[in-house]
Every structure is written in C-alpha cells, then in structure tokens.
Amino acid sequence: MADSHQAPDVVPFTDGPRPKLLDQVRHAIRMRHYSRRTEATYADWIRRFIIFHRKKHPSTMGAPEITAFLSWLATTRRVSASTQNQALSALLFLYRHVLRIEVDKIEQVPRARLPHRVPVVLSREEVDQIFTHLHGTMWLVVALLYGAGLRLQECLELRVKDLDFNLHEIVVRRGKGQKDRRTMLPLGVEARLHGHLREVRRQHERDVVEGVGRVVMPFALDRKYPNAATDWAWQFVFPAARICRDPQFGPPSRFHLHESVVQKEVAAAVGRAGLTKRVSPHAFRHSFATHLLENGQDVRTVQELLGHFDVSTTMGYLHVLNRGGLGVRSPFDRR
C-alpha cells in the first residue's frame, strides 16, 4: 500500500493529460540519471509483464502477479538467473518509484542461482594476435578496453572532454553504480587517438554546417547549457556513422557507436586469429586486470582502476592466476 506521508521523489509532470505509464517510467528513470540502456530494458520488461497478464494495469496487481510472471520466465522461458533478476528489478522500480505502491515480499519463485563462472582471460600472445586483425576505429576501441580496463559501454560513451592527454588519464563518467573514476590513458594509444579525433572533429564541423552538429546530451544538461550539444568538448569520441533522428532524443543528433558493432568486429577478429576461446569485448577488461596483477600491481589499485565497489570482486582475478595468498604451483612443475 502506498505511503501517503512519503514525499514524492519524482518531479511531477506539467499540466496536461496524464502521461502513459511507460512514459512515467522513462521520466522516473531519467530523473535518477540511469543509463538509456537501463531505461529501454526496464520499459521492455514492464511491457512484457503487462502483456503476460492480459494488459491489466499494474496498479491492480501486486506480488502474486509478479511471482507468476517470474515463475513463467524461469520454468517456461528458461531464462538465466541474471535475466530473471533484471526483470524483477524493473518491476520493483515500477511499483516503488512510479506507482508508489509497496508490494508484499516476493516468495516461492523458482529462481536459478547465479552460476560461478571463471572470467575468460586472454594471454598476452592472444591479445596481440587479435589486434593484428583489428583496424581503424575498432582497433582504438579494443585498445581502450584492454589498455584502460573500460567496460564496453563506458568506452563508447566517452566524450572528448573525458580524455586528458597531459595527465595520460581517462575520466569515466557515471560508470557502473553511477560512479565516476579515473583510469590510465595508454601511451601507446595516444598517437592513433589524436589522429582519430582530428577526423571526428572534421566530421563534426561538417555536421554543424549542415545543421545537424548536435550530440545527445546526458540528462537535462541540454536545457541547462543550450549550446553544449554543439560544443566540440561534448562530442562522443566514437560517434555513430549516421545521424539519430528519433524524436525521443530531441533534434537530429549524432549518437555514439552501437555496442553490437564492436561485438561483431571482435568476434570476427577472434575467428580470423584462430582462437577457440569464447571472447567478448568484456574479456579485454578481464585481461587488463589479470595482466596488471601478474605484473605485481596491488589489488587495491586495480580495484580503483576497474571501479569495483567491493575488493572481493577484484580478488577473483587472483584465482584466475592460480596465485592466491600462497601462490600455489602444480606439483608437476616442481619435478
């Protein structure tokens, strides 16, 4: 039941007809500065929840209906544990922050446990093999994933102002958990990155002349700084090839490169390199952490560079190295 004494934590809409439910969800998400990816994912799960219950309004439903939906996902659709948790998070967000209804405890849902998986880590030789099959922009993207330990989305959301060539640092804005952090800008990447930015700037200047030289701005900054959308410093380091004309993002703008482009290029490069490991872009971040620890870097420093909230997450890479506290070696290697 909603708490009538609780102050609203979402700024109300202006006068006019009440927005549709999913528009209210998007508004609440944007007020909390969640990523566009989270916005799209949450909206999709809420839509599927409503359709599953024959388009009943969520305000007329509660814990039993959420339980039924989550059970269906687990038993009929056989989704992974992480997917089921994602659906639950979306529905709890809907009830708590949009409908402002406190649902009863969700119980007796078939829940798959998150499997404990060892991260895929590449050797230095394998990294070199893959890089021989990457070129241009894609080489730069993967070089930052491996050389700076960035997540793919963090890399693609970099803006020109986030690169500090003087201090050889990258500022990651609103990473996982909405935290900012600093990591290194690899010296071996800087020359190519300068050349890439010159090309991007020329493209941006052409866009400005053609009246489409805007970039999608985070949150409400386009209202606070109306000229920032055309400012060079705010442009994406890795812009998309096409102008985005979707009205939900405002006037025609240039968004960043889509992550699927990188995923496909990495898969193709891994195949051409003849590797049998299942390598995703995230494997380069795993490799960044593992190779730093192999070089003797302390765990706390690696934790800060990766942006891990809990050091135990970073400690997991020590197990990949098979060098826990005692640095255990196989008895065969002592022969």
C-alpha positions as CSV (number, residue, x, y, z in Angstrom):
1,M,0.0,0.0,0.0
2,A,1.3,3.5,-0.9
3,D,2.6,5.6,1.9
4,S,0.6,8.8,1.9
5,H,3.1,10.6,4.1
6,Q,6.1,9.9,1.9
7,A,7.2,12.9,-0.2
8,P,7.2,12.3,-3.9
9,D,10.7,11.5,-5.2
10,V,9.9,12.2,-8.8
11,V,9.3,15.6,-10.2
12,P,5.6,15.8,-11.3
13,F,4.8,16.4,-15.0
14,T,3.4,19.7,-16.1
15,D,-0.2,20.4,-16.7
16,G,-2.0,18.4,-19.4
17,P,-3.2,14.9,-19.9
18,R,-1.6,12.3,-17.6
19,P,1.3,10.6,-19.5
20,K,1.1,6.9,-20.3
21,L,2.6,4.5,-17.8
22,L,5.7,3.8,-19.8
23,D,6.3,7.5,-20.3
24,Q,6.1,7.9,-16.5
25,V,8.6,5.1,-16.1
26,R,11.0,6.7,-18.5
27,H,10.6,10.0,-16.7
28,A,11.4,8.4,-13.3
29,I,14.4,6.7,-14.7
30,R,15.8,9.9,-16.2
31,M,15.3,11.8,-13.0
32,R,17.6,9.2,-11.4
33,H,20.2,9.6,-14.1
34,Y,20.1,5.9,-15.1
35,S,21.5,5.0,-18.5
36,R,19.4,4.9,-21.7
37,R,20.2,1.2,-21.8
38,T,18.6,0.7,-18.4
39,E,15.6,2.8,-19.5
40,A,15.0,0.7,-22.6
41,T,15.4,-2.6,-20.6
42,Y,13.1,-1.6,-17.8
43,A,10.4,-0.4,-20.2
44,D,10.6,-3.6,-22.1
45,W,10.2,-5.8,-19.0
46,I,7.3,-3.8,-17.8
47,R,5.6,-4.0,-21.1
48,R,6.1,-7.8,-21.2
49,F,4.7,-8.1,-17.6
50,I,1.5,-6.2,-18.6
51,I,1.1,-8.3,-21.8
52,F,1.6,-11.5,-19.8
53,H,-1.3,-10.5,-17.6
54,R,-3.6,-9.7,-20.5
55,K,-2.9,-5.9,-20.3
56,K,-4.2,-5.4,-16.8
57,H,-2.9,-2.2,-15.3
58,P,-0.1,-2.9,-12.8
59,S,-1.8,-0.8,-10.1
60,T,-4.5,-3.5,-9.9
61,M,-1.8,-6.2,-9.5
62,G,0.8,-7.0,-6.9
63,A,3.1,-9.7,-5.5
64,P,1.1,-12.7,-6.7
65,E,1.2,-11.4,-10.3
66,I,4.9,-10.6,-10.1
67,T,5.6,-14.1,-8.7
68,A,3.6,-15.7,-11.6
69,F,5.5,-13.7,-14.2
70,L,8.9,-14.5,-12.7
71,S,8.0,-18.2,-12.4
72,W,6.9,-18.3,-16.0
73,L,10.2,-16.8,-17.1
74,A,12.1,-19.4,-15.1
75,T,10.1,-22.6,-15.9
76,T,8.7,-21.9,-19.3
77,R,11.1,-19.5,-20.9
78,R,14.1,-20.9,-19.0
79,V,15.8,-17.6,-18.8
80,S,19.1,-17.2,-17.0
81,A,19.3,-16.1,-13.4
82,S,20.6,-12.7,-14.3
83,T,17.8,-12.1,-16.8
84,Q,15.2,-13.1,-14.2
85,N,16.8,-10.7,-11.7
86,Q,16.8,-8.0,-14.3
87,A,13.0,-8.4,-14.8
88,L,12.4,-8.3,-11.0
89,S,14.4,-5.1,-10.7
90,A,12.4,-3.5,-13.4
91,L,9.1,-4.4,-11.8
92,L,10.2,-3.3,-8.3
93,F,11.2,0.0,-9.8
94,L,7.8,0.4,-11.4
95,Y,5.9,-0.2,-8.1
96,R,8.2,1.7,-5.8
97,H,9.1,4.8,-7.9
98,V,6.3,5.2,-10.4
99,L,3.1,3.7,-8.9
100,R,4.4,4.3,-5.4
101,I,2.9,1.0,-4.2
102,E,4.8,-1.1,-1.7
103,V,4.4,-4.7,-2.8
104,D,4.5,-7.7,-0.5
105,K,7.5,-9.9,-0.3
106,I,8.1,-11.9,-3.4
107,E,8.3,-15.5,-2.3
108,Q,8.2,-19.1,-3.7
109,V,9.6,-18.1,-7.1
110,P,11.7,-20.7,-8.9
111,R,15.0,-18.8,-9.0
112,A,18.0,-20.1,-10.8
113,R,21.2,-19.4,-8.8
114,L,23.8,-17.3,-10.5
115,P,26.5,-19.7,-11.7
116,H,30.0,-19.1,-10.6
117,R,32.0,-18.7,-13.8
118,V,35.6,-18.0,-14.2
119,P,36.1,-15.0,-16.4
120,V,37.6,-15.5,-19.9
121,V,41.1,-14.1,-19.8
122,L,43.4,-13.8,-22.8
123,S,47.2,-14.3,-22.7
124,R,49.3,-11.5,-23.9
125,E,50.1,-13.5,-27.0
126,E,46.4,-14.0,-27.7
127,V,45.7,-10.3,-27.3
128,D,48.5,-9.5,-29.8
129,Q,47.0,-12.0,-32.3
130,I,43.6,-10.4,-32.1
131,F,45.0,-6.9,-32.5
132,T,46.6,-7.9,-35.8
133,H,43.1,-8.4,-37.2
134,L,41.6,-5.1,-35.9
135,H,42.0,-1.8,-37.7
136,G,41.0,1.9,-37.5
137,T,38.3,2.8,-35.0
138,M,37.8,-0.8,-33.9
139,W,41.5,-1.1,-33.0
140,L,41.2,2.0,-30.8
141,V,38.0,0.8,-29.1
142,V,39.5,-2.5,-28.1
143,A,42.8,-0.9,-27.2
144,L,41.0,1.2,-24.6
145,L,39.1,-1.9,-23.3
146,Y,42.3,-3.7,-22.8
147,G,44.7,-0.7,-22.1
148,A,42.4,1.1,-19.7
149,G,40.1,-1.6,-18.3
150,L,37.0,0.0,-19.6
151,R,33.6,-1.7,-19.9
152,L,32.3,-1.5,-23.5
153,Q,29.5,0.9,-22.7
154,E,31.9,3.2,-20.7
155,C,34.2,3.3,-23.7
156,L,31.5,4.1,-26.2
157,E,30.1,6.8,-24.0
158,L,33.4,8.7,-23.7
159,R,33.3,12.3,-24.7
160,V,36.3,14.4,-26.0
161,K,36.5,16.2,-22.6
162,D,37.0,12.9,-20.8
163,L,40.4,12.4,-22.3
164,D,43.3,14.1,-20.6
165,F,46.4,13.8,-22.7
166,N,48.5,15.8,-20.4
167,L,48.0,13.6,-17.4
168,H,47.5,10.5,-19.6
169,E,44.2,9.8,-17.9
170,I,40.6,8.9,-18.8
171,V,37.7,10.1,-16.7
172,V,34.9,7.6,-16.7
173,R,31.6,9.3,-16.1
174,R,28.8,7.5,-14.4
175,G,30.2,4.1,-14.7
176,K,28.5,1.1,-13.1
177,G,26.8,2.2,-9.9
178,Q,26.7,5.8,-11.3
179,K,30.3,6.3,-10.0
180,D,32.9,8.5,-11.7
181,R,36.5,7.2,-11.7
182,R,39.9,7.8,-13.3
183,T,42.0,5.3,-15.2
184,M,45.1,5.4,-17.3
185,L,45.2,6.6,-21.0
186,P,47.7,4.2,-22.5
187,L,50.7,6.0,-24.1
188,G,50.7,3.5,-26.9
189,V,47.2,4.5,-28.0
190,E,47.6,8.3,-27.8
191,A,49.1,8.9,-31.3
192,R,46.4,7.0,-33.1
193,L,43.7,8.6,-30.8
194,H,44.9,12.1,-31.8
195,G,44.6,11.2,-35.5
196,H,41.2,9.7,-34.9
197,L,39.9,12.8,-33.1
198,R,41.1,15.0,-36.0
199,E,38.9,13.0,-38.3
200,V,36.0,13.1,-35.8
201,R,36.3,16.9,-35.5
202,R,36.3,17.4,-39.2
203,Q,33.1,15.3,-39.4
204,H,31.6,17.4,-36.5
205,E,32.4,20.6,-38.3
206,R,30.6,19.4,-41.4
207,D,27.6,18.4,-39.3
208,V,27.5,21.9,-37.8
209,V,27.4,23.4,-41.3
210,E,24.6,21.1,-42.3
211,G,22.6,21.9,-39.2
212,V,22.9,18.5,-37.5
213,G,26.0,19.1,-35.5
214,R,24.4,18.2,-32.2
215,V,25.3,15.4,-29.8
216,V,22.8,13.6,-27.5
217,M,23.4,15.2,-24.0
218,P,23.2,13.4,-20.7
219,F,20.0,14.0,-18.7
220,A,18.8,17.7,-18.6
221,L,22.1,19.4,-19.5
222,D,20.9,20.4,-22.9
223,R,18.4,22.7,-21.1
224,K,21.0,24.0,-18.6
225,Y,23.7,24.5,-21.3
226,P,21.8,25.0,-24.6
227,N,25.0,25.5,-26.6
228,A,26.8,22.5,-25.2
229,A,25.3,20.0,-27.7
230,T,27.3,21.5,-30.5
231,D,30.5,22.1,-28.4
232,W,33.4,20.0,-29.5
233,A,34.3,19.0,-26.0
234,W,30.9,17.3,-25.6
235,Q,31.1,15.2,-28.7
236,F,31.5,11.4,-28.5
237,V,35.0,10.0,-29.1
238,F,33.4,7.2,-31.1
239,P,30.4,8.7,-32.9
240,A,27.9,6.7,-34.9
241,A,28.1,6.7,-38.7
242,R,24.5,8.0,-39.0
243,I,22.6,10.9,-37.5
244,C,19.9,9.8,-35.0
245,R,16.5,11.3,-35.9
246,D,14.5,9.6,-33.2
247,P,12.3,12.3,-31.7
248,Q,12.5,10.9,-28.2
249,F,16.2,12.2,-28.2
250,G,15.2,15.6,-29.4
251,P,16.5,17.3,-32.6
252,P,18.6,15.3,-35.1
253,S,21.8,14.3,-33.2
254,R,24.9,12.1,-33.6
255,F,24.9,9.3,-31.0
256,H,27.8,7.1,-30.2
257,L,28.8,3.8,-32.0
258,H,26.5,0.9,-31.1
259,E,27.9,-1.8,-29.0
260,S,26.7,-4.5,-31.4
261,V,29.2,-3.2,-34.0
262,V,32.1,-3.8,-31.6
263,Q,30.8,-7.2,-30.6
264,K,30.6,-8.4,-34.2
265,E,34.0,-7.0,-35.1
266,V,35.7,-8.6,-32.0
267,A,34.0,-12.0,-32.8
268,A,35.3,-11.7,-36.4
269,A,38.8,-10.8,-35.3
270,V,38.9,-13.7,-32.8
271,G,37.8,-16.1,-35.6
272,R,40.5,-14.8,-38.0
273,A,43.1,-15.2,-35.3
274,G,42.1,-18.8,-35.0
275,L,41.3,-18.7,-31.3
276,T,38.9,-21.2,-29.7
277,K,38.1,-19.2,-26.6
278,R,34.7,-17.5,-26.4
279,V,35.9,-13.9,-26.4
280,S,33.6,-11.0,-25.9
281,P,34.7,-7.3,-25.6
282,H,34.5,-7.7,-21.8
283,A,37.3,-10.3,-22.0
284,F,39.7,-7.5,-22.6
285,R,38.8,-5.8,-19.3
286,H,39.3,-9.2,-17.6
287,S,42.7,-9.5,-19.3
288,F,43.6,-5.9,-18.2
289,A,43.0,-6.8,-14.6
290,T,44.8,-10.1,-14.7
291,H,47.8,-8.8,-16.5
292,L,48.2,-6.0,-14.0
293,L,48.1,-8.5,-11.2
294,E,50.6,-10.7,-13.0
295,N,52.9,-7.7,-13.1
296,G,52.7,-7.4,-9.3
297,Q,50.3,-4.5,-9.1
298,D,48.5,-4.4,-5.8
299,V,44.8,-5.4,-5.7
300,R,43.6,-2.1,-4.3
301,T,45.0,-0.1,-7.2
302,V,43.5,-2.5,-9.7
303,Q,40.2,-2.2,-7.8
304,E,40.2,1.6,-8.2
305,L,41.1,1.4,-11.9
306,L,38.3,-1.1,-12.6
307,G,35.7,0.8,-10.4
308,H,34.8,-2.2,-8.3
309,F,32.8,-1.4,-5.3
310,D,34.0,-4.4,-3.4
311,V,37.6,-5.6,-3.4
312,S,36.4,-9.2,-3.3
313,T,35.3,-8.8,-6.9
314,T,38.8,-7.8,-7.9
315,M,40.3,-10.6,-5.8
316,G,38.5,-13.1,-8.1
317,Y,41.2,-12.4,-10.7
318,L,43.8,-13.8,-8.3
319,H,42.1,-17.2,-8.6
320,V,42.3,-16.9,-12.4
321,L,46.1,-16.5,-11.9
322,N,46.1,-19.6,-9.7
323,R,48.1,-17.5,-7.3
324,G,46.0,-17.0,-4.2
325,G,47.7,-16.0,-1.0
326,L,50.3,-18.8,-1.1
327,G,50.9,-18.6,-4.9
328,V,50.2,-22.3,-5.3
329,R,52.1,-24.2,-8.0
330,S,51.3,-27.6,-9.5
331,P,53.4,-30.4,-8.0
332,F,54.2,-31.5,-11.6
333,D,56.0,-28.2,-12.2
334,R,58.3,-28.9,-9.2
335,R,59.8,-32.0,-10.8
